[in-house]
Structure formats: structure tokens, C-alpha cells
Amino acid sequence: MKQPVIKSTTDYSLFQANPFQRAFSEAKVAILAKKMKANGYKPSMAISVFLRNGKLVINTGHHRLAAAKLLGIAILYVIEDQWTPEQLVDEGTTTRAWDIVSAAQCFARKGDKDYQALLDYADKGIPIGMAASLLIGEGAASGNARRKVIEGTFRITTKAHAGVFVDIFEEFGEKQESVKSRSFIAALSKCLMTKEFDLHTFRKRLRDNPTMLEKTSSTDQMLRLIEDIYNFRAMKKIPLSFLATDQSVSRKHTFGRDLA
């Protein structure tokens, strides 16, 4: 197989951005420019491009191009085949350059409606990793959806629990910011998967006693706080924290992974 040849140019106008690349970061360009100024532009840092309509479209390396342009030095590049969005994410995650947001944005730009919906829930205030877990039917803190998102295999199976948080944010978010905390989202998602928990009852109690909800440093503490709110002045109290935790453990044992 013919090896790609490293070429050099200071004609930056030859290059064109790739719409599927991760979000551009001025901070990353500044860091790269500082390194290039001290060490030069090494051949091992050549960017990968492909030809399209006479332009060199970047597969990977748009931050390196910007840094070289900032310094006014020649850019090193190799012409290869066009990378697919899946290849862009795969290569990026190998070097830890891509995170879950970058991967989701890439697949969303490709037109994947599941990823577009995921970003929409993230825009509404649910941390993207937690939103992904909720959208595959697991507890917000399970973490099992993260790899699916990055690998390009993420698919929504339910919007029910994610929708609950959007509604709660809309009703309580301005008056009670704690509903947007990671501990609240993780704890309430466990409650939503607990058969004894009634969402209508909880929302009514929270509506009547909003000051009872405070920020906590852990999911377990928030679970106990949600239990206090849920049982406030109730004739029949239920051990919600225990039930939620116990059923979470049962799901983990049943499916062989953490669905909490």
C-alpha cells in the first residue's frame, strides 16, 4: 500500500473545515501554538486531509492548522481518503481529544435524530451523560450510555424519565435550583424506577414545601431528603430511600450491570 507523503505549505486558504469535526477551541489553539513556537512543527503532527473540489478538507487537525496560521509557519499535511464521522470520533477518543459532547455533536450534524434529541435534552439542563442514560431507560447515574454515545450506537428507547426532569425544571427551576443538581437528578431517577413511588404525590409535596429541598453532597443524602419531602405530613410513610436503593441493587444483579 502506498504510504501518504507529508507535504508543506503556507497557503492556508487551501484548507477547508470539516463540518463533522468537534467544536473549535481557542484555548486549545493557544496551547498548541505555544508548543509549536518552542519545538517547531514536527512531522508527526501532520494533519490529515482529503481532496474535494480542489480544496483540502481536514479529516483531523483543524486546531493544529489554526496554531500554525497564528504563528505564520508552514503547515504539514498528508492527503488521505475522507474519514467518516464514526472514524473521526474513534480516532479522537483514542487520543482522548473527543468527549461525549463532541461525539454527540458530530453524529447530530450527520443527521442522527437520536443524537439531536440527546443534545436537545442537554440544552434543557440535564447533563448530557445523565440524559443519555435516562434515554436508554436506565438510572441517570448508571454511566452505561456514555460509550454508546461515543461509539455511535446510542439509540433512544424511552423519553419518559427525561421528560419528567424537563417538566420539573420548568416548574421549579427558577425558584429551586437544586432540582438541576446532579445529586437530585440521580436520586429522583432512582425513585422513578421504584414501584412504590408516585411522581404526582412528590411534585405536590415539593410544590407545597419547596424550601425543604436543599443541595446535598451525595446522591444518598438527596435520596433521604426526597424521602422526607415525600413523607411530609403523610398518614402513611414509606421508606423510599431504602426501597429505591434496594430495587436499584436488584436491577444491577438481574441485568449484570449498574442500572441504578
N, C-alpha and C positions, 0 to 999 in steps of 0.2 A: 504494500500500500504506500502510495506517495505521501511523504511527510510534508506538512504545510511549511511554507517558507516565511520566516519573520521579515516583515517589511517595515520601513520607517518613512514618516512624512511629517511635515509641519503644516500641511494643508488641512486644517481641522474641518473645513467645510465639506470634505469628502464623506464625513461620517454622519450617520443618522441614528437617532434614538430608537430603541425598541419599545413599543408600547406595552410589552409584557414584562418588562423589567421591574424590579422592586422600586419603591419610592426613592426619589433622589434626595440625598442628604448633603447639605452644605458642610456640615460638621465632618463627615467622612472625607469629603474632598480636601478640607483644610489639613486633616491628619495625613492623608496621602501626599499632599503637596510638600508638607514638612519633611516627610521621609525621603521623597524624591530629590528634594533640594540638598539633603545631606548625603544621600547614597547614589543619586542618579537614577535613571530609568533602566532597570535591569531587564534583560531579555526574558527572564522567567515571568515577568509581569506583562508580557504582550497581551493585548486584548484580542478576543475572538470576534470576527465579523463575517458577514455573508454578503454577497453581491445581489442587489435588487435595483433595477432601473438605473444602473450606473452609480449607485450610492453604496457605501459600505455601511450596512446596518449592523449595529452592535448586538452580538449574542450576549456577551458579558464583558464588563469593563468600563461602563459609562462614567463611573467615579474616577477611574484612572485617566480616562481621556480628559475629563474636566480639570484634573490636577495638573496634567502635562500642559494643557492650554493655559492654565493660570500662570505657570512658570515660563511659558514660551519655549518649551523644549519639544523635541520630536516625539511623536507617539509611535510606539512599536505595536504592530498588529499582525495577525495571521488570518488568511481567508479560508473559511471552512464552510460546511453546509449549515443551513439555517437550523437553529435549535428550536425544538418545540417548547411550549410553556412548561410541560412536565419536565423536560431536560433542564430548563433554566432553574426551576425550583430544586430539582435533585442535585445539580451541581452546586447551587448556592448553599443548600443545607449541609453538604459535605464539608464546606469551609466555614460553616456557622454564620454565613452572611445573611441568610434569609431567616425571618422569624415567621410566626403563624400569621401575622397581619400581612406581611409581604406576600406570602404564599396565597392567602385568600384573595388579595387584590389582583394578583396575577391571573388566577383562574376565573375571577369575576370579570376581568377585562376580556377574557377569552369568550365570555358569554354564558358561563355556567350559572344557571339561575339559583342553584343551591348555595353557591358561594356569594352571590349577590344578596340573597336573603340573609345569610350569615352576617355580612357586613352591615346590613340594614339594622339587625338586632344589636350589633355592637355600637352603631351610631346612636341607638336609643338608650344606651347606658349600660348594657350588660357586657362585662369584659369578654372579649372575643373567644377565649378558651372556654369560659363557662357557658357562653351562648352555644358554642359548638356541642358541648356535652348535653345540654338541655335539648338541643335539636335532634340528637340521636336517641333521645329517650332515657338518658341517664342523669344522675345527680350532677349538679353544677360543678362540683369539685372532683369528679371522677378522673379527669385528665385523659380519658381514653380516646377522645375525639381529636386531640392535638395532632397525632401522627397521621390520622386520616386526612385532616385538612392539608397538611404539608405534602402528603403523597399524592394528593389529587383524587382520593377515593371517598371524600366526605359526601354523604347524602343525608338529607333531612328525612326523618321518619315521623316526626311529630312536632307541631308548633305550640302545643297546648301549654306546657310549662313556661316556655319562653314568653308566650303571650301573657301569662299571669304576671310576670315581672314588669312587662311594658305597662300593663294596666295599673299595677301598684306604683310604679314610678310616676305615672301621670297623676294619680290621686294623691299620693303622699310625698312625692319627691321634693317639692318646694318647701314644705313645712317640716319634713323629717328626712334629712339627708342620709340617715343611717340605713334606709331601705336600699340604697345604692352601694352599700359596702359589700365587700366580698364575703365577709362572715355572714351577713344576713342572707345573701343570695344562696350561699352554700347550705346554711341551716334550713331556710324555708324550702329549698328544693328537696331536702330530706323529708320534711313534713309533707310536702305534696305527694310523696311516694309512700306515705304511711296511711293505711286504710282507715284508721280512726280519726284522722284529721279532716276537718271541714273548713274549707277555704272561706266560705261565706261568714262563718262564725268568727274566724280570725280577723277578717277585714273589718267586721263590725266592731269587735273589741278594740282593734287598733284605731279605728275611727273615733271611738269614744274615749280612748286613753292614749293619745299619740305621744305624750311625754314619757310614757313607760319604756318606749323603745330608745335605747341608747347604744352608742358604739361599744363594741366589745373587741377584745384582742384575739379571740378564737371562735371557731365555729361551735364548739361545745358550750361556751358561755352564752353565745347567741341563742342556741337551742333552748337553754334553760330560761332565757329571757322571753323567748317566744312562748314557751310553756306558761310562764307567769301571766303574760298578756292573754293568752287563750283561756286560761282558767280564772281570770279575774272576775270575782263575784259570781262564778258559775255554781249552780247547785250540785252538779256532778263534775268533779275534776278528773282529768286523765293524766297519766304520767307520760306526757307527749315526748319529752326528751329521751326517756328510756325506750319507748316504743319505736321512735324514729331511728335511734341508734341500733336497736336490736334487729329491726327489719332490714336496715342497711347491711348489717353483717350477714344476715340470711341471704340477701341478694348476692353478696360477694361470694359466699360459699356455693350457692346454686349455680352461678354462671362462671365461677372460676376467675373472676376479675372484679375490680372495685367499681361497683355501680353506685356507690354512695354519692 
